[in-house]
Amino acid sequence: MKGNAMKTIVRNLSVAALALLALAVAPGAAPAADPGVRLGMLACEAVPGTRFNLLIMSSVDVKCEFADVNGRERYRGETGIALGADLNLKGMEKITFAVLAATSDYKIGSYALAGKYLGAKASASVGIGGGAAVLLGGGARNFSLQPVALEGNIGLGAAAGLGYLYIEPERK
């Protein structure tokens, strides 16, 4: 019975993750690029040994790097499920976002991406797995973080709920 329940949970959350990904990358889901919109990539990787999981919420420290044609910025922070279900035992987790900003005054070195982002997040894995997250927020400016590919993870389980990402400039 427990095995069937876990299979059902994983299957349902896999479907939810794929549906979320389809919505995120569907035509019209992302704002069209215009001269005021800056595009870049934010790649985040979980810091080993920092995962905290209470089943209805979870968190893990992350190191992130934002890159665009003008350079790179490094961030550190935390990501997870603020409210939902997290039944994961992950060994590794990475996710890459396309960053969309409706401002023309963004400059590398300003660390304008620092802030809190909220949105939908879902993942599922048996060995190698994946997931997706669409997050909105940021500091004084609003940014949209949209997945460019499935979240990659190695582990066992499934998760879905209100996801979050908090990042700040990495101090050396």
C-alpha positions in Angstrom: 0.0 0.0 0.0 2.8 2.5 0.9 4.5 1.7 -2.4 1.4 2.4 -4.4 0.7 5.6 -2.5 4.2 6.9 -3.2 3.9 6.0 -6.9 0.6 7.9 -7.1 2.2 10.9 -5.4 5.2 10.9 -7.7 3.0 10.4 -10.8 0.7 13.3 -9.8 3.5 15.6 -8.9 5.3 14.7 -12.2 2.2 15.6 -14.1 2.0 18.9 -12.1 5.6 19.7 -12.8 5.2 19.1 -16.5 2.1 21.2 -16.7 3.8 24.0 -14.8 6.8 23.8 -17.2 4.4 23.8 -20.2 2.7 27.0 -18.9 6.1 28.6 -18.3 7.5 28.0 -21.8 4.3 28.3 -23.8 4.1 31.0 -26.4 2.9 34.2 -24.7 4.0 33.1 -21.3 7.0 35.3 -21.2 6.9 39.0 -22.0 8.3 39.9 -25.4 11.8 41.4 -25.4 11.9 45.1 -26.2 14.6 47.7 -25.7 13.6 48.2 -22.0 13.8 44.5 -21.1 17.2 43.0 -20.1 17.7 39.3 -20.5 20.2 37.1 -18.7 20.5 33.8 -17.0 20.5 33.0 -13.2 22.0 29.5 -12.4 21.6 28.3 -8.9 23.1 25.2 -7.2 22.2 23.8 -3.8 24.9 23.9 -1.1 25.5 20.3 0.1 24.5 19.6 3.7 22.2 22.6 4.1 18.8 20.9 3.2 16.1 21.3 5.9 12.8 19.5 5.3 9.6 19.3 7.5 7.4 17.7 4.7 5.1 20.7 4.5 8.0 23.1 3.9 11.7 22.8 3.0 14.7 25.0 2.4 18.3 24.7 1.1 21.1 27.2 0.8 22.1 28.1 -2.7 24.9 29.7 -4.6 23.8 31.5 -7.8 25.5 33.3 -10.7 23.7 35.8 -12.9 25.3 36.2 -16.4 24.4 38.5 -19.3 26.4 39.9 -22.2 28.0 42.5 -19.9 29.4 40.2 -17.2 28.5 38.2 -14.1 27.3 38.6 -10.6 27.5 36.1 -7.8 24.7 35.6 -5.2 24.0 33.4 -2.2 20.8 32.7 -0.6 18.0 30.1 0.1 15.3 28.4 -1.9 12.6 25.9 -1.1 8.9 25.3 -0.6 7.3 27.8 1.8 4.0 25.9 1.9 3.1 22.7 0.2 4.4 19.1 0.2 8.1 18.1 0.0 8.7 14.4 0.1 12.2 14.6 -1.4 15.5 13.1 -0.4 17.8 14.9 -2.8 21.5 14.5 -3.2 22.0 17.3 -5.7 19.8 20.1 -7.1 20.4 22.7 -9.8 18.0 25.1 -11.6 18.6 27.8 -14.2 16.3 30.7 -14.8 15.8 33.2 -17.7 15.8 36.6 -16.0 13.4 39.2 -17.5 13.5 42.8 -16.2 11.3 45.6 -17.3 13.9 48.3 -16.7 16.5 49.8 -18.9 18.8 51.0 -16.1 20.1 47.6 -15.0 23.9 47.3 -14.8 26.2 44.4 -13.9 27.6 45.2 -10.4 24.5 46.8 -9.1 23.2 43.4 -7.7 19.7 44.4 -8.5 18.5 40.8 -8.5 19.0 40.7 -4.8 15.6 40.1 -3.0 12.8 37.7 -2.5 10.9 35.8 -5.2 7.7 33.8 -4.9 5.8 31.5 -7.2 4.8 28.0 -8.1 7.3 25.1 -7.8 7.1 21.4 -8.5 9.5 18.5 -8.8 9.7 14.7 -8.9 12.6 12.3 -9.0 13.4 8.6 -8.8 17.1 8.6 -9.2 17.5 11.5 -11.7 14.5 13.8 -11.8 13.3 17.3 -12.7 11.0 20.1 -11.8 10.1 23.6 -12.6 9.6 26.9 -10.9 8.2 30.3 -12.0 9.1 33.0 -9.5 8.3 36.7 -9.4 9.7 39.4 -7.2 13.1 41.0 -6.5 14.3 44.1 -4.8 13.2 47.6 -5.6 12.6 46.5 -9.2 10.4 43.6 -10.4 12.0 40.7 -12.1 10.5 37.5 -13.5 12.5 34.3 -13.1 11.4 31.6 -15.6 12.9 28.2 -16.0 14.8 27.6 -19.2 14.9 23.8 -18.6 13.7 21.4 -16.0 15.2 21.7 -12.6 17.8 18.9 -12.3 18.1 16.8 -9.2 19.3 13.5 -8.0 17.3 11.8 -5.3 14.0 10.3 -4.5 10.6 11.9 -4.0 8.3 14.6 -5.1 7.4 18.2 -4.1 4.9 20.9 -5.1 3.8 24.2 -3.5 4.6 27.8 -3.0 8.2 28.1 -3.9 10.6 30.9 -3.0 14.1 32.1 -3.7 15.9 34.7 -1.6 19.3 35.9 -2.9 21.8 38.5 -1.8 25.2 39.5 -3.1 27.8 37.0 -2.3 30.3 38.4 0.2 33.9 37.4 -0.3 
